[in-house]
Amino acid sequence: MRTYKQLTHEQRYQISALMKMGHQQTQIANCIGVGKSMISRELSRNRGQRGYRPKQAHGLAMSRCRIARHFGIHHCTVSLWVQASAASLPEVPVSKEVKTAEMDELFTFIGNKKTGSPYS
């Protein structure tokens, strides 16, 4: 039976550093001792608009695991559910003045498990 291991926080920082140095996914996989498909999945699941950021990637991965554990389902199911839900949302009209938008504040809000509303 196969055993699956998750990437550690340190491995995510290694991935980021090696990408910035211009290494290919196969080279990165060899350097940190994992399969190239794991690197490919990591980048596709955890890359944001500003590229791959290891702290954000680790937080996203841990959030998926917490949600999956809570509902008793596999974390990949959570990822697919989020992607399907996002795809079904209508396009939001964006002013031409807006060039980029960031979700860091929302991620921080969710990542810190703040349960109360800041407006109450």
Phi and psi in degrees as GROMACS dihedral restraints (atoms count N, CA, C in turn):
[ dihedral_restraints ]
;  ai    aj    ak    al  type     phi  dphi    fc
    3     4     5     6     1   -74.6    20    10
    4     5     6     7     1   146.0    20    10
    6     7     8     9     1  -114.3    20    10
    7     8     9    10     1   134.2    20    10
    9    10    11    12     1  -105.2    20    10
   10    11    12    13     1   136.1    20    10
   12    13    14    15     1  -119.7    20    10
   13    14    15    16     1   143.1    20    10
   15    16    17    18     1   -90.1    20    10
   16    17    18    19     1   155.0    20    10
   18    19    20    21     1   -69.7    20    10
   19    20    21    22     1   144.6    20    10
   21    22    23    24     1   -87.6    20    10
   22    23    24    25     1   168.3    20    10
   24    25    26    27     1   -58.2    20    10
   25    26    27    28     1   -42.9    20    10
   27    28    29    30     1   -64.3    20    10
   28    29    30    31     1   -40.6    20    10
   30    31    32    33     1   -64.3    20    10
   31    32    33    34     1   -35.3    20    10
   33    34    35    36     1   -66.1    20    10
   34    35    36    37     1   -37.4    20    10
   36    37    38    39     1   -67.8    20    10
   37    38    39    40     1   -35.2    20    10
   39    40    41    42     1   -64.9    20    10
   40    41    42    43     1   -42.6    20    10
   42    43    44    45     1   -58.5    20    10
   43    44    45    46     1   -46.6    20    10
   45    46    47    48     1   -60.3    20    10
   46    47    48    49     1   -46.8    20    10
   48    49    50    51     1   -63.7    20    10
   49    50    51    52     1   -43.6    20    10
   51    52    53    54     1   -66.9    20    10
   52    53    54    55     1   -35.4    20    10
   54    55    56    57     1   -65.0    20    10
   55    56    57    58     1   -41.4    20    10
   57    58    59    60     1   -65.4    20    10
   58    59    60    61     1   -26.6    20    10
   60    61    62    63     1   -82.3    20    10
   61    62    63    64     1    -4.6    20    10
   63    64    65    66     1    92.7    20    10
   64    65    66    67     1    14.1    20    10
   66    67    68    69     1   -75.1    20    10
   67    68    69    70     1   149.3    20    10
   69    70    71    72     1   -79.8    20    10
   70    71    72    73     1   163.5    20    10
   72    73    74    75     1   -59.1    20    10
   73    74    75    76     1   -39.4    20    10
   75    76    77    78     1   -63.6    20    10
   76    77    78    79     1   -41.6    20    10
   78    79    80    81     1   -65.4    20    10
   79    80    81    82     1   -40.6    20    10
   81    82    83    84     1   -62.8    20    10
   82    83    84    85     1   -44.9    20    10
   84    85    86    87     1   -59.3    20    10
   85    86    87    88     1   -43.9    20    10
   87    88    89    90     1   -64.7    20    10
   88    89    90    91     1   -38.8    20    10
   90    91    92    93     1   -65.7    20    10
   91    92    93    94     1   -39.4    20    10
   93    94    95    96     1  -100.6    20    10
   94    95    96    97     1     0.5    20    10
   96    97    98    99     1    78.8    20    10
   97    98    99   100     1    37.2    20    10
   99   100   101   102     1  -130.9    20    10
  100   101   102   103     1   171.7    20    10
  102   103   104   105     1   -75.1    20    10
  103   104   105   106     1   152.9    20    10
  105   106   107   108     1   -66.6    20    10
  106   107   108   109     1   -26.9    20    10
  108   109   110   111     1   -68.0    20    10
  109   110   111   112     1   -31.0    20    10
  111   112   113   114     1   -66.0    20    10
  112   113   114   115     1   -39.8    20    10
  114   115   116   117     1   -65.6    20    10
  115   116   117   118     1   -43.4    20    10
  117   118   119   120     1   -60.6    20    10
  118   119   120   121     1   -46.7    20    10
  120   121   122   123     1   -63.9    20    10
  121   122   123   124     1   -41.9    20    10
  123   124   125   126     1   -58.6    20    10
  124   125   126   127     1   -45.2    20    10
  126   127   128   129     1   -69.8    20    10
  127   128   129   130     1   -38.0    20    10
  129   130   131   132     1   -73.1    20    10
  130   131   132   133     1   -34.7    20    10
  132   133   134   135     1   -79.7    20    10
  133   134   135   136     1   -32.4    20    10
  135   136   137   138     1  -118.8    20    10
  136   137   138   139     1    14.5    20    10
  138   139   140   141     1   -90.9    20    10
  139   140   141   142     1   129.9    20    10
  141   142   143   144     1  -102.5    20    10
  142   143   144   145     1  -167.8    20    10
  144   145   146   147     1   -66.3    20    10
  145   146   147   148     1   -27.0    20    10
  147   148   149   150     1   -97.5    20    10
  148   149   150   151     1    20.7    20    10
  150   151   152   153     1    91.4    20    10
  151   152   153   154     1  -165.1    20    10
  153   154   155   156     1   -84.7    20    10
  154   155   156   157     1   120.1    20    10
  156   157   158   159     1  -123.2    20    10
  157   158   159   160     1   115.2    20    10
  159   160   161   162     1   -59.8    20    10
  160   161   162   163     1   -39.0    20    10
  162   163   164   165     1   -65.4    20    10
  163   164   165   166     1   -45.2    20    10
  165   166   167   168     1   -65.2    20    10
  166   167   168   169     1   -41.8    20    10
  168   169   170   171     1   -60.6    20    10
  169   170   171   172     1   -43.3    20    10
  171   172   173   174     1   -65.3    20    10
  172   173   174   175     1   -42.0    20    10
  174   175   176   177     1   -62.4    20    10
  175   176   177   178     1   -42.7    20    10
  177   178   179   180     1   -62.6    20    10
  178   179   180   181     1   -44.2    20    10
  180   181   182   183     1   -63.0    20    10
  181   182   183   184     1   -43.6    20    10
  183   184   185   186     1   -67.8    20    10
  184   185   186   187     1   -35.3    20    10
  186   187   188   189     1   -64.0    20    10
  187   188   189   190     1   -43.1    20    10
  189   190   191   192     1   -61.3    20    10
  190   191   192   193     1   -39.5    20    10
  192   193   194   195     1   -66.6    20    10
  193   194   195   196     1   -41.1    20    10
  195   196   197   198     1   -63.7    20    10
  196   197   198   199     1   -44.0    20    10
  198   199   200   201     1   -63.6    20    10
  199   200   201   202     1   -44.8    20    10
  201   202   203   204     1   -61.3    20    10
  202   203   204   205     1   -44.3    20    10
  204   205   206   207     1   -61.7    20    10
  205   206   207   208     1   -41.4    20    10
  207   208   209   210     1   -61.2    20    10
  208   209   210   211     1   -43.3    20    10
  210   211   212   213     1   -92.0    20    10
  211   212   213   214     1    -5.9    20    10
  213   214   215   216     1    70.7    20    10
  214   215   216   217     1    36.3    20    10
  216   217   218   219     1  -126.6    20    10
  217   218   219   220     1   170.5    20    10
  219   220   221   222     1   -75.5    20    10
  220   221   222   223     1   144.6    20    10
  222   223   224   225     1   -63.4    20    10
  223   224   225   226     1   -27.2    20    10
  225   226   227   228     1   -67.9    20    10
  226   227   228   229     1   -32.9    20    10
  228   229   230   231     1   -62.7    20    10
  229   230   231   232     1   -40.2    20    10
  231   232   233   234     1   -61.7    20    10
  232   233   234   235     1   -45.5    20    10
  234   235   236   237     1   -60.7    20    10
  235   236   237   238     1   -44.6    20    10
  237   238   239   240     1   -65.6    20    10
  238   239   240   241     1   -38.9    20    10
  240   241   242   243     1   -62.8    20    10
  241   242   243   244     1   -43.7    20    10
  243   244   245   246     1   -64.3    20    10
  244   245   246   247     1   -43.4    20    10
  246   247   248   249     1   -63.4    20    10
  247   248   249   250     1   -42.2    20    10
  249   250   251   252     1   -66.1    20    10
  250   251   252   253     1   -40.5    20    10
  252   253   254   255     1   -65.0    20    10
  253   254   255   256     1   -42.4    20    10
  255   256   257   258     1   -64.4    20    10
  256   257   258   259     1   -38.5    20    10
  258   259   260   261     1   -67.7    20    10
  259   260   261   262     1   -26.9    20    10
  261   262   263   264     1   -85.0    20    10
  262   263   264   265     1    -7.6    20    10
  264   265   266   267     1   -73.7    20    10
  265   266   267   268     1   145.0    20    10
  267   268   269   270     1   -71.8    20    10
  268   269   270   271     1   154.6    20    10
  270   271   272   273     1   -65.8    20    10
  271   272   273   274     1   135.4    20    10
  273   274   275   276     1   -97.2    20    10
  274   275   276   277     1   128.5    20    10
  276   277   278   279     1   -66.5    20    10
  277   278   279   280     1   131.1    20    10
  279   280   281   282     1  -119.7    20    10
  280   281   282   283     1   132.4    20    10
  282   283   284   285     1   -61.8    20    10
  283   284   285   286     1   148.2    20    10
  285   286   287   288     1   -66.3    20    10
  286   287   288   289     1   -18.1    20    10
  288   289   290   291     1   -72.2    20    10
  289   290   291   292     1   -26.2    20    10
  291   292   293   294     1   -82.3    20    10
  292   293   294   295     1   123.1    20    10
  294   295   296   297     1  -104.8    20    10
  295   296   297   298     1   -38.2    20    10
  297   298   299   300     1  -140.7    20    10
  298   299   300   301     1   153.4    20    10
  300   301   302   303     1  -134.7    20    10
  301   302   303   304     1   143.7    20    10
  303   304   305   306     1  -121.0    20    10
  304   305   306   307     1   148.5    20    10
  306   307   308   309     1  -107.6    20    10
  307   308   309   310     1    13.5    20    10
  309   310   311   312     1   -57.8    20    10
  310   311   312   313     1   -41.1    20    10
  312   313   314   315     1   -65.8    20    10
  313   314   315   316     1   -41.5    20    10
  315   316   317   318     1   -64.0    20    10
  316   317   318   319     1   -44.4    20    10
  318   319   320   321     1   -60.5    20    10
  319   320   321   322     1   -43.5    20    10
  321   322   323   324     1   -62.7    20    10
  322   323   324   325     1   -42.0    20    10
  324   325   326   327     1   -60.8    20    10
  325   326   327   328     1   -46.6    20    10
  327   328   329   330     1   -72.5    20    10
  328   329   330   331     1   -43.5    20    10
  330   331   332   333     1   -62.1    20    10
  331   332   333   334     1   -30.2    20    10
  333   334   335   336     1   -88.6    20    10
  334   335   336   337     1     3.9    20    10
  336   337   338   339     1    54.6    20    10
  337   338   339   340     1    42.8    20    10
  339   340   341   342     1   -76.4    20    10
  340   341   342   343     1   122.5    20    10
  342   343   344   345     1   -99.5    20    10
  343   344   345   346     1   -24.2    20    10
  345   346   347   348     1   -87.1    20    10
  346   347   348   349     1   155.2    20    10
  348   349   350   351     1   -80.9    20    10
  349   350   351   352     1   137.8    20    10
  351   352   353   354     1   -70.2    20    10
  352   353   354   355     1    -9.8    20    10
  354   355   356   357     1  -101.9    20    10
  355   356   357   358     1     3.1    20    10
